[in-house]
């Protein structure tokens, strides 16, 4: 996965654990797509200060994921729900039994609801 996307996703999971100033810098850089200079002007520190803050926060985000694994677990659950939905859909498409189809529809719907 591209680093920018990965950092942005990790930020969604762990951003609240960062100091407010670092959280703001990461949000502006990765989510608002501002340059280091633009962020520096906005928050009133040097470009190098912004870069250092972002690098520290990136490192922290990866450490949080390594220790807590919330994003990894989320991906695993999402993949499992996709597999459940796909299996239910195959059952619906191949079964002639109305009761089996109704149950498979319930399973597919529950998996879809959990993903939202």
N, CA, C and O of each residue as an XYZ file, in Angstrom:
464
protein
N       0.840     -1.179      0.000
C       0.000      0.000      0.000
C       0.885      1.242      0.000
O       1.932      1.272      0.648
N       0.459      2.253     -0.724
C       1.211      3.502     -0.784
C       1.269      4.131      0.611
O       0.286      4.126      1.351
N       2.440      4.669      0.952
C       2.656      5.201      2.292
C       1.656      6.297      2.647
O       1.136      6.308      3.762
N       1.376      7.211      1.735
C       0.450      8.302      2.033
C      -0.935      7.783      2.410
O      -1.563      8.285      3.342
N      -1.397      6.791      1.690
C      -2.704      6.202      1.986
C      -2.663      5.488      3.326
O      -3.589      5.604      4.128
N      -1.595      4.754      3.563
C      -1.468      4.018      4.821
C      -1.438      4.973      6.012
O      -2.112      4.733      7.013
N      -0.666      6.051      5.914
C      -0.607      7.021      7.008
C      -1.982      7.645      7.228
O      -2.409      7.820      8.370
N      -2.667      7.977      6.157
C      -3.997      8.574      6.272
C      -4.974      7.618      6.961
O      -5.772      8.042      7.797
N      -4.915      6.339      6.616
C      -5.780      5.351      7.255
C      -5.423      5.168      8.725
O      -6.309      5.101      9.577
N      -4.143      5.089      9.020
C      -3.718      4.958     10.413
C      -4.127      6.194     11.213
O      -4.484      6.091     12.387
N      -4.072      7.350     10.577
C      -4.493      8.590     11.224
C      -5.973      8.517     11.609
O      -6.367      9.005     12.668
N      -6.790      7.905     10.745
C      -8.208      7.736     11.066
C      -8.397      6.911     12.337
O      -9.306      7.175     13.124
N      -7.548      5.924     12.533
C      -7.667      5.048     13.695
C      -7.026      5.639     14.948
O      -7.576      5.518     16.043
N      -5.889      6.264     14.795
C      -5.090      6.654     15.961
C      -4.851      8.152     16.094
O      -4.145      8.570     17.012
N      -5.409      8.969     15.218
C      -5.137     10.401     15.231
C      -5.418     11.077     16.554
O      -4.707     12.006     16.938
N      -6.437     10.628     17.253
C      -6.788     11.248     18.535
C      -5.738     10.992     19.610
O      -5.751     11.644     20.654
N      -4.837     10.058     19.368
C      -3.770      9.772     20.338
C      -2.577     10.710     20.175
O      -1.686     10.740     21.023
N      -2.561     11.471     19.088
C      -1.464     12.401     18.830
C      -1.710     13.719     19.552
O      -2.849     14.069     19.861
N      -0.627     14.443     19.816
C      -0.755     15.788     20.374
C      -1.511     16.647     19.371
O      -1.394     16.432     18.165
N      -2.284     17.617     19.851
C      -3.091     18.443     18.932
C      -2.279     19.097     17.808
O      -2.736     19.141     16.666
N      -1.101     19.594     18.115
C      -0.312     20.259     17.071
C       0.137     19.270     16.000
O       0.096     19.581     14.809
N       0.560     18.093     16.413
C       0.954     17.066     15.452
C      -0.230     16.551     14.671
O      -0.132     16.317     13.466
N      -1.356     16.371     15.352
C      -2.581     15.910     14.695
C      -2.988     16.898     13.602
O      -3.380     16.494     12.508
N      -2.894     18.198     13.906
C      -3.253     19.221     12.926
C      -2.323     19.174     11.719
O      -2.774     19.254     10.577
N      -1.027     19.044     11.976
C      -0.057     19.015     10.877
C      -0.286     17.807      9.971
O      -0.264     17.935      8.747
N      -0.502     16.645     10.563
C      -0.738     15.436      9.774
C      -2.041     15.561      8.981
O      -2.096     15.193      7.807
N      -3.070     16.071      9.615
C      -4.352     16.243      8.934
C      -4.215     17.186      7.741
O      -4.713     16.893      6.655
N      -3.544     18.311      7.942
C      -3.379     19.277      6.858
C      -2.518     18.709      5.727
O      -2.774     18.977      4.553
N      -1.515     17.935      6.080
C      -0.599     17.399      5.072
C      -1.225     16.241      4.296
O      -1.198     16.230      3.065
N      -1.789     15.272      5.012
C      -2.284     14.063      4.346
C      -3.737     14.169      3.881
O      -4.087     13.633      2.829
N      -4.573     14.843      4.641
C      -5.990     14.889      4.289
C      -6.371     16.140      3.503
O      -7.252     16.091      2.645
N      -5.711     17.261      3.792
C      -6.020     18.500      3.072
C      -5.039     18.757      1.928
O      -5.240     19.669      1.126
N      -3.982     17.954      1.855
C      -2.988     18.026      0.784
C      -2.277     19.386      0.704
O      -1.972     19.878     -0.382
N      -2.019     19.981      1.882
C      -1.264     21.230      1.916
C       0.231     20.932      1.917
O       0.656     19.879      2.390
N       1.011     21.840      1.398
C       2.466     21.680      1.397
C       3.002     22.021      2.783
O       2.297     22.597      3.611
N       4.256     21.658      3.020
C       4.890     21.985      4.302
C       4.911     23.495      4.525
O       4.667     23.967      5.635
N       5.201     24.249      3.467
C       5.224     25.704      3.566
C       3.855     26.286      3.896
O       3.749     27.207      4.706
N       2.819     25.758      3.280
C       1.465     26.238      3.552
C       1.061     25.951      5.000
O       0.436     26.781      5.661
N       1.429     24.767      5.474
C       1.117     24.405      6.859
C       1.890     25.314      7.812
O       1.338     25.801      8.798
N       3.171     25.539      7.510
C       4.001     26.395      8.352
C       3.395     27.791      8.456
O       3.339     28.363      9.545
N       2.946     28.335      7.346
C       2.303     29.653      7.366
C       1.026     29.637      8.205
O       0.750     30.577      8.951
N       0.272     28.586      8.077
C      -1.010     28.496      8.782
C      -0.836     28.365     10.293
O      -1.570     28.988     11.060
N       0.141     27.550     10.727
C       0.285     27.294     12.165
C       1.356     28.155     12.822
O       1.474     28.164     14.048
N       2.133     28.874     12.028
C       3.096     29.810     12.587
C       4.395     29.205     13.084
O       4.992     29.699     14.039
N       4.834     28.130     12.432
C       6.155     27.561     12.743
C       6.929     27.406     11.438
O       6.405     27.670     10.356
N       8.175     26.977     11.554
C       8.995     26.835     10.353
C       8.580     25.606      9.551
O       7.950     24.681     10.065
N       8.948     25.629      8.293
C       8.712     24.483      7.414
C       9.384     23.234      7.988
O       8.803     22.149      7.978
N      10.611     23.397      8.489
C      11.339     22.274      9.083
C      10.620     21.764     10.331
O      10.591     20.560     10.586
N      10.049     22.670     11.098
C       9.285     22.270     12.284
C       8.073     21.432     11.913
O       7.754     20.450     12.583
N       7.403     21.829     10.841
C       6.254     21.059     10.359
C       6.709     19.678      9.910
O       6.085     18.676     10.258
N       7.784     19.617      9.146
C       8.296     18.337      8.654
C       8.650     17.417      9.820
O       8.294     16.239      9.822
N       9.358     17.967     10.814
C       9.746     17.159     11.975
C       8.520     16.639     12.723
O       8.490     15.487     13.154
N       7.517     17.491     12.873
C       6.293     17.094     13.563
C       5.576     15.976     12.813
O       5.112     15.011     13.420
N       5.489     16.112     11.501
C       4.821     15.087     10.694
C       5.591     13.765     10.770
O       4.983     12.706     10.928
N       6.900     13.818     10.661
C       7.706     12.587     10.729
C       7.550     11.894     12.079
O       7.426     10.671     12.140
N       7.557     12.681     13.173
C       7.356     12.100     14.508
C       5.991     11.430     14.609
O       5.862     10.324     15.132
N       4.981     12.119     14.099
C       3.631     11.568     14.162
C       3.477     10.320     13.296
O       2.804      9.368     13.692
N       4.097     10.322     12.117
C       4.072      9.121     11.272
C       4.643      7.934     12.038
O       4.068      6.846     12.050
N       5.778      8.166     12.669
C       6.431      7.105     13.436
C       5.509      6.611     14.553
O       5.390      5.406     14.777
N       4.863      7.536     15.246
C       3.940      7.153     16.310
C       2.756      6.353     15.773
O       2.345      5.367     16.385
N       2.210      6.769     14.640
C       1.074      6.049     14.064
C       1.444      4.607     13.739
O       0.670      3.689     14.010
N       2.622      4.405     13.160
C       3.072      3.044     12.854
C       3.336      2.243     14.128
O       3.081      1.039     14.165
N       3.841      2.897     15.167
C       4.054      2.217     16.449
C       2.723      1.815     17.086
O       2.592      0.713     17.620
N       1.743      2.709     17.028
C       0.425      2.380     17.574
C      -0.147      1.163     16.866
O      -0.684      0.261     17.510
N      -0.035      1.133     15.546
C      -0.567      0.000     14.790
C       0.194     -1.279     15.122
O      -0.406     -2.346     15.259
N       1.502     -1.171     15.249
C       2.304     -2.356     15.584
C       1.881     -2.925     16.934
O       1.813     -4.144     17.099
N       1.597     -2.062     17.891
C       1.256     -2.530     19.237
C      -0.213     -2.899     19.378
O      -0.542     -3.877     20.049
N      -1.097     -2.133     18.759
C      -2.526     -2.339     18.948
C      -3.184     -3.129     17.824
O      -4.108     -3.903     18.073
N      -2.723     -2.945     16.601
C      -3.220     -3.713     15.466
C      -4.680     -3.474     15.101
O      -5.321     -4.351     14.522
N      -5.213     -2.304     15.431
C      -6.622     -2.045     15.150
C      -6.924     -2.014     13.656
O      -7.935     -2.562     13.216
N      -6.063     -1.382     12.880
C      -6.304     -1.306     11.440
C      -6.213     -2.693     10.803
O      -7.028     -3.042      9.949
N      -5.233     -3.473     11.214
C      -5.090     -4.835     10.683
C      -6.335     -5.660     11.007
O      -6.852     -6.380     10.153
N      -6.802     -5.550     12.227
C      -7.988     -6.303     12.648
C      -9.225     -5.828     11.871
O     -10.065     -6.636     11.476
N      -9.324     -4.525     11.661
C     -10.426     -3.971     10.880
C     -10.439     -4.547      9.469
O     -11.488     -4.953      8.969
N      -9.266     -4.583      8.824
C      -9.168     -5.142      7.468
C      -9.579     -6.611      7.455
O     -10.284     -7.052      6.548
N      -9.135     -7.374      8.469
C      -9.484     -8.789      8.544
C     -10.991     -8.978      8.691
O     -11.581     -9.844      8.045
N     -11.604     -8.170      9.539
C     -13.052     -8.261      9.727
C     -13.798     -7.878      8.453
O     -14.774     -8.527      8.076
N     -13.336     -6.828      7.800
C     -13.972     -6.390      6.555
C     -13.861     -7.476      5.486
O     -14.826     -7.738      4.768
N     -12.700     -8.107      5.374
C     -12.521     -9.199      4.405
C     -13.412    -10.383      4.744
O     -13.982    -11.009      3.850
N     -13.536    -10.694      6.032
C     -14.403    -11.792      6.461
C     -15.860    -11.513      6.140
O     -16.586    -12.408      5.707
N     -16.290    -10.280      6.349
C     -17.667     -9.914      6.024
C     -17.917     -9.980      4.518
O     -18.996    -10.385      4.084
N     -16.932     -9.586      3.727
C     -17.056     -9.713      2.269
C     -17.210    -11.178      1.867
O     -18.026    -11.515      1.010
N     -16.421    -12.033      2.491
C     -16.497    -13.463      2.180
C     -17.851    -14.043      2.574
O     -18.421    -14.857      1.847
N     -18.364    -13.618      3.733
C     -19.691    -14.081      4.166
C     -20.756    -13.630      3.167
O     -21.620    -14.418      2.780
N     -20.695    -12.375      2.754
C     -21.667    -11.854      1.778
C     -21.584    -12.599      0.457
O     -22.607    -12.962     -0.124
N     -20.364    -12.828     -0.019
C     -20.176    -13.546     -1.283
C     -20.715    -14.971     -1.200
O     -21.355    -15.448     -2.137
N     -20.463    -15.643     -0.097
C     -20.947    -17.011      0.081
C     -22.468    -17.041      0.137
O     -23.102    -17.903     -0.473
N     -23.053    -16.093      0.874
C     -24.520    -16.020      0.947
C     -25.109    -15.775     -0.439
O     -26.125    -16.370     -0.799
N     -24.474    -14.904     -1.213
C     -24.951    -14.603     -2.566
C     -24.875    -15.847     -3.443
O     -25.783    -16.096     -4.236
N     -23.802    -16.636     -3.315
C     -23.690    -17.882     -4.108
C     -24.781    -18.875     -3.710
O     -25.325    -19.579     -4.561
N     -25.096    -18.928     -2.430
C     -26.170    -19.816     -1.967
C     -27.503    -19.369     -2.566
O     -28.277    -20.193     -3.053
N     -27.763    -18.080     -2.529
C     -29.012    -17.541     -3.088
C     -29.111    -17.861     -4.571
O     -30.162    -18.279     -5.056
N     -28.019    -17.663     -5.285
C     -28.018    -17.879     -6.740
C     -28.158    -19.343     -7.125
O     -28.656    -19.648     -8.208
N     -27.729    -20.255     -6.258
C     -27.725    -21.669     -6.646
C     -28.816    -22.502     -5.979
O     -29.037    -23.646     -6.373
N     -29.494    -21.957     -4.986
C     -30.481    -22.757     -4.261
C     -31.874    -22.621     -4.862
O     -32.280    -21.544     -5.298
N     -32.580    -23.717     -4.873
C     -33.977    -23.735     -5.302
C     -34.916    -23.699     -4.098
O     -36.128    -23.542     -4.244
N     -34.339    -23.846     -2.913
C     -35.128    -23.895     -1.680
C     -35.393    -22.468     -1.190
O     -34.468    -21.715     -0.885
N     -36.675    -22.121     -1.125
C     -37.054    -20.754     -0.743
C     -36.592    -20.406      0.672
O     -36.125    -19.293      0.914
N     -36.717    -21.341      1.595
C     -36.311    -21.082      2.988
C     -34.800    -20.852      3.083
O     -34.354    -19.971      3.819
N     -34.026    -21.625      2.356
C     -32.576    -21.457      2.330
C     -32.221    -20.083      1.756
O     -31.333    -19.406      2.275
N     -32.897    -19.679      0.710
C     -32.648    -18.363      0.103
C     -32.973    -17.237      1.074
O     -32.226    -16.262      1.158
N     -34.079    -17.354      1.812
C     -34.449    -16.334      2.796
C     -33.371    -16.215      3.877
O     -32.985    -15.113      4.264
N     -32.899    -17.351      4.350
C     -31.860    -17.336      5.384
C     -30.549    -16.749      4.848
O     -29.868    -15.988      5.536
N     -30.216    -17.111      3.622
C     -28.992    -16.578      3.018
C     -29.116    -15.066      2.809
O     -28.137    -14.340      2.985
N     -30.294    -14.588      2.440
C     -30.521    -13.143      2.313
C     -30.334    -12.433      3.652
O     -29.766    -11.343      3.712
N     -30.820    -13.063      4.728
C     -30.640    -12.479      6.063
C     -29.154    -12.391      6.412
O     -28.699    -11.391      6.968
N     -28.417    -13.421      6.088
C     -26.976    -13.454      6.348
C     -26.282    -12.351      5.536
O     -25.461    -11.602      6.065
N     -26.619    -12.265      4.269
C     -26.016    -11.240      3.407
C     -26.330     -9.831      3.921
O     -25.461     -8.960      3.940
N     -27.569     -9.622      4.333
C     -27.979     -8.315      4.847
C     -27.255     -7.984      6.157
O     -26.810     -6.852      6.348
N     -27.135     -8.956      7.050
C     -26.451     -8.719      8.325
C     -24.979     -8.376      8.095
O     -24.438     -7.478      8.740
N     -24.342     -9.087      7.184
C     -22.939     -8.806      6.887
C     -22.783     -7.410      6.294
O     -21.838     -6.693      6.622
N     -23.703     -7.030      5.431
C     -23.668     -5.706      4.821
C     -23.876     -4.615      5.876
O     -23.189     -3.594      5.858
N     -24.807     -4.827      6.778
C     -25.062     -3.874      7.867
C     -23.830     -3.699      8.748
O     -23.521     -2.581      9.161
N     -23.137     -4.769      9.035
C     -21.936     -4.712      9.882
C     -20.807     -3.938      9.210
O     -19.996     -3.299      9.880
N     -20.762     -3.999      7.891
C     -19.712     -3.253      7.166
C     -19.948     -1.755      7.199
O     -19.004     -0.969      7.115
N     -21.190     -1.366      7.320
C     -21.506      0.072      7.333
C     -21.237      0.589      8.678
O     -21.429      1.778      8.932
